[in-house]
């Protein structure tokens, strides 16, 4: 069954609703410049309430390795989502640094998609556990609400399982799962009532429709 990641969470209420309705992972944006960006203290408070077994993901973009490491450890996260131009060497260093602190991290490396997957050297990111494919936008790092042409990755035969993001919502997620066959789906703006605040009905329908597909 497809995994569901609810990203851009900014408050405990939305995070707990996501978990109640069956989300497998909950995501928090630490990258500056995002309207859904949250600080470590907020995330710590939310994570303490998240049920055991639900993965906690921190999203970072071209941050200093030391900052990511400190935030990951202090917030007790399970996964790091790298949303910028982080190199394979950066991934390797981060994974090793967290391993030395006794944390087995699952790195999710994001790649943007236009008419092809941008900046994707096949086989280079050996320290990433997963890839994530999201819609390219010149000004926005994510949460665009715009889907890319799924045909670009429909026959993806990469060396890692991948998450599909970009323009997903409760109405099209089942189609996306059936057409693309991703390991997981990732949504942020598609289940919002307003920026940073999830709509409970959209959230519930998204998770249910993804799981049924």
C-alpha positions as CSV (number, residue, x, y, z in Angstrom):
1,X,0.0,0.0,0.0
2,X,1.2,3.5,-0.9
3,X,2.8,5.6,1.9
4,X,1.2,9.0,2.6
5,X,3.3,11.9,3.7
6,X,1.5,15.1,4.9
7,X,4.0,18.0,4.7
8,X,4.0,21.6,5.7
9,X,2.5,21.0,9.1
10,X,2.5,24.0,11.4
11,X,0.4,23.0,14.4
12,X,-0.3,20.0,16.6
13,X,-4.0,19.8,15.7
14,X,-3.3,19.2,12.0
15,X,-0.5,16.7,12.7
16,X,-2.7,14.6,15.0
17,X,-5.6,14.6,12.5
18,X,-3.2,13.4,9.8
19,X,-2.0,10.6,12.1
20,X,-5.6,9.7,13.0
21,X,-6.6,9.4,9.4
22,X,-3.7,7.1,8.6
23,X,-0.7,9.2,7.5
24,X,2.6,7.3,7.5
25,X,4.8,10.4,7.7
26,X,4.4,14.0,8.9
27,X,6.6,16.7,7.6
28,X,7.9,20.0,8.9
29,X,9.5,22.8,6.8
30,X,12.6,24.3,8.4
31,X,13.7,26.0,5.2
32,X,13.5,29.8,5.4
33,X,11.4,31.6,2.9
34,X,8.5,29.1,3.0
35,X,5.2,30.4,4.3
36,X,4.9,27.0,6.1
37,X,8.3,27.3,7.8
38,X,8.3,26.4,11.5
39,X,11.0,26.6,14.2
40,X,12.5,23.8,16.3
41,X,10.5,24.6,19.4
42,X,7.2,24.3,17.6
43,X,8.2,21.0,16.0
44,X,9.4,19.6,19.3
45,X,6.0,20.2,20.8
46,X,4.2,18.6,17.9
47,X,6.6,15.6,17.7
48,X,6.1,14.7,21.3
49,X,2.4,14.2,20.5
50,X,2.9,12.2,17.3
51,X,2.1,8.5,17.8
52,X,4.8,5.9,17.7
53,X,5.3,4.4,14.2
54,X,4.5,7.6,12.3
55,X,7.7,9.0,10.6
56,X,8.8,12.5,11.4
57,X,10.4,14.4,8.5
58,X,12.3,17.6,8.6
59,X,12.6,19.5,5.3
60,X,15.8,21.6,4.7
61,X,17.1,23.5,1.7
62,X,20.9,24.1,1.3
63,X,21.5,24.5,5.0
64,X,24.8,24.0,6.7
65,X,25.3,20.4,7.7
66,X,25.8,21.3,11.3
67,X,22.5,23.1,11.5
68,X,20.6,20.2,10.0
69,X,22.3,17.8,12.4
70,X,21.4,19.9,15.4
71,X,17.8,20.4,14.4
72,X,17.3,16.7,13.5
73,X,18.6,15.6,16.9
74,X,16.9,18.2,19.0
75,X,13.5,17.6,17.4
76,X,13.9,13.7,17.4
77,X,13.2,13.3,13.7
78,X,13.4,10.2,11.7
79,X,14.0,11.5,8.2
80,X,15.7,14.4,6.5
81,X,14.2,15.7,3.3
82,X,16.8,17.7,1.3
83,X,15.0,20.1,-1.0
84,X,17.9,22.1,-2.5
85,X,21.1,21.4,-4.4
86,X,22.7,19.2,-1.8
87,X,25.4,17.0,-3.3
88,X,25.9,13.2,-2.9
89,X,28.9,14.1,-0.7
90,X,26.7,16.2,1.5
91,X,24.2,13.3,1.9
92,X,27.1,11.0,2.8
93,X,28.5,13.4,5.4
94,X,25.1,14.0,7.0
95,X,24.3,10.3,7.2
96,X,27.6,9.6,8.8
97,X,27.3,12.5,11.3
98,X,23.9,11.3,12.5
99,X,25.1,7.7,12.6
100,X,27.8,8.8,15.1
101,X,25.0,10.2,17.2
102,X,23.2,6.9,17.2
103,X,20.5,7.9,14.7
104,X,19.7,5.9,11.6
105,X,18.4,8.5,9.3
106,X,16.4,8.0,6.1
107,X,17.4,10.7,3.7
108,X,14.8,11.8,1.1
109,X,16.4,13.7,-1.8
110,X,14.2,15.9,-3.8
111,X,14.5,16.5,-7.5
112,X,12.4,19.0,-9.5
113,X,10.7,18.0,-12.7
114,X,9.9,20.0,-15.9
115,X,9.9,18.0,-19.1
116,X,12.6,15.8,-17.5
117,X,14.0,15.2,-14.0
118,X,16.4,18.1,-13.4
119,X,19.9,17.5,-11.9
120,X,19.5,13.8,-11.5
121,X,22.7,11.8,-11.9
122,X,21.5,8.2,-11.8
123,X,23.1,6.1,-9.1
124,X,25.0,9.0,-7.5
125,X,22.9,9.5,-4.4
126,X,23.8,6.2,-2.8
127,X,23.2,7.5,0.8
128,X,19.6,8.6,0.0
129,X,16.9,6.1,1.1
130,X,14.3,7.7,-1.2
131,X,13.9,10.2,-4.0
132,X,11.1,12.7,-4.2
133,X,9.9,14.2,-7.4
134,X,8.3,17.7,-7.2
135,X,7.2,20.3,-9.7
136,X,9.8,22.8,-10.8
137,X,8.9,26.4,-10.2
138,X,11.2,29.4,-10.8
139,X,10.3,31.2,-7.5
140,X,8.7,28.7,-5.2
141,X,10.6,25.8,-3.5
142,X,7.5,23.7,-3.0
143,X,3.8,23.9,-2.1
144,X,3.0,25.2,-5.6
145,X,-0.2,23.3,-6.1
146,X,1.0,22.6,-9.6
147,X,1.4,19.1,-11.0
148,X,4.0,18.1,-13.6
149,X,3.4,15.7,-16.4
150,X,3.4,12.3,-14.7
151,X,4.5,10.6,-17.9
152,X,8.0,11.9,-17.3
153,X,8.4,9.5,-14.4
154,X,5.8,6.9,-15.2
155,X,8.5,4.4,-16.3
156,X,11.1,5.5,-13.8
157,X,13.5,2.6,-13.1
158,X,15.8,4.3,-10.6
159,X,17.8,2.7,-7.9
160,X,15.6,4.0,-5.0
161,X,11.9,4.0,-4.2
162,X,10.3,7.5,-4.7
163,X,7.7,9.8,-3.5
164,X,5.4,11.8,-5.9
165,X,4.7,15.4,-5.0
166,X,3.4,18.5,-6.8
167,X,-0.2,19.4,-7.4
168,X,-1.7,16.4,-5.6
169,X,-5.0,16.7,-3.9
170,X,-7.9,14.5,-2.7
171,X,-9.4,14.5,-6.2
172,X,-6.4,13.3,-8.2
173,X,-4.3,11.3,-5.8
174,X,-5.9,7.9,-6.6
175,X,-5.3,8.5,-10.3
176,X,-1.7,9.4,-9.5
177,X,-1.1,6.2,-7.5
178,X,-2.6,4.0,-10.3
179,X,-0.7,5.8,-13.1
180,X,2.8,6.4,-11.5
181,X,3.0,3.6,-8.9
182,X,5.1,5.6,-6.4
183,X,6.4,4.3,-3.1
184,X,4.7,7.2,-1.5
185,X,2.7,10.4,-2.1
186,X,3.5,13.8,-0.6
187,X,1.0,16.7,-0.2
188,X,1.1,20.1,1.4
189,X,-1.0,22.9,-0.2
190,X,-3.4,20.4,-1.8
191,X,-5.1,19.7,1.6
192,X,-5.0,23.2,3.0
193,X,-7.9,25.5,3.9
194,X,-5.5,28.4,4.1
195,X,-1.7,28.6,4.0
196,X,-0.2,26.6,6.8
197,X,-3.6,25.3,8.0
198,X,-5.0,22.0,6.8
199,X,-8.6,21.4,5.9
200,X,-9.8,18.4,7.8
201,X,-12.1,17.0,5.1
202,X,-9.5,17.4,2.4
203,X,-6.9,15.8,4.6
204,X,-9.1,12.8,5.4
205,X,-10.2,12.3,1.8
206,X,-6.6,12.5,0.5
207,X,-5.3,9.8,2.8
208,X,-8.3,7.5,2.2
209,X,-8.2,7.9,-1.6
210,X,-4.5,7.3,-1.7
211,X,-4.7,4.2,0.4
212,X,-7.7,2.7,-1.6
213,X,-6.0,3.2,-5.0
